[in-house]
Amino acid sequence: MTAGGEVNSATLGIDPALLAILACPDTHHTALTVDVEADELFCPTCHRAFPVRDGIPVLLLDEARQRPA
């Protein structure tokens, strides 16, 4: 959120400090990238997309969807 209480769409409402340390929960622990259009975090190594719900990333492998390489 910004100082005015608005959600920053570039970070999907996730605190930038938290976003900087988030990693894929799979064994390779690659840093995740933000996909604003899909409202999800994406792992470029395993091509999994993790949903972000109300600014909270859901980093469960069972909740992730596989995106084409």
C-alpha positions in Angstrom: 0.0 0.0 0.0 1.1 3.5 -0.6 1.1 6.2 2.1 -2.5 7.2 1.1 -3.7 3.6 1.7 -3.9 2.8 -2.0 -2.7 -0.6 -3.3 0.4 -0.5 -5.5 -0.6 -2.5 -8.6 3.1 -3.0 -9.5 3.5 -5.1 -6.4 0.0 -6.6 -6.2 -0.4 -5.1 -2.8 2.6 -7.0 -1.4 5.1 -5.0 0.7 8.1 -4.4 -1.5 10.5 -5.5 1.3 8.6 -8.8 1.5 8.5 -9.1 -2.3 12.3 -8.8 -2.5 12.8 -11.9 -0.3 10.0 -14.2 -1.6 11.2 -17.3 -3.4 9.6 -20.3 -5.0 8.8 -23.0 -2.4 10.2 -25.7 -4.6 13.7 -27.0 -3.9 15.5 -24.5 -6.2 14.1 -21.4 -4.3 14.3 -19.1 -7.3 13.2 -15.5 -6.8 9.7 -14.8 -7.9 8.6 -12.2 -10.4 5.4 -10.2 -10.4 2.8 -10.7 -13.2 0.5 -7.8 -12.7 -1.9 -8.7 -15.5 -2.5 -12.2 -14.0 -2.4 -11.2 -10.3 0.2 -13.8 -9.5 3.8 -14.4 -8.8 5.8 -16.4 -11.3 8.8 -18.7 -11.0 11.0 -18.5 -14.1 12.7 -21.8 -13.2 9.8 -24.2 -12.8 7.2 -22.0 -14.6 4.7 -22.2 -11.8 2.4 -19.3 -11.1 1.3 -18.6 -7.5 -1.9 -16.6 -6.9 -2.0 -13.4 -4.9 -5.3 -13.1 -2.9 -6.0 -9.7 -1.2 -2.3 -8.8 -1.3 -1.3 -12.2 0.2 0.8 -14.5 -1.9 -0.3 -18.2 -1.7 3.0 -20.0 -2.0 1.7 -23.6 -1.9 2.8 -25.9 -4.6 -0.7 -27.5 -4.7 -2.2 -24.0 -5.3 0.2 -23.1 -8.1 -0.7 -23.5 -11.8 1.8 -24.5 -14.4 2.4 -22.0 -17.2 3.8 -22.9 -20.6 7.6 -22.4 -20.9 
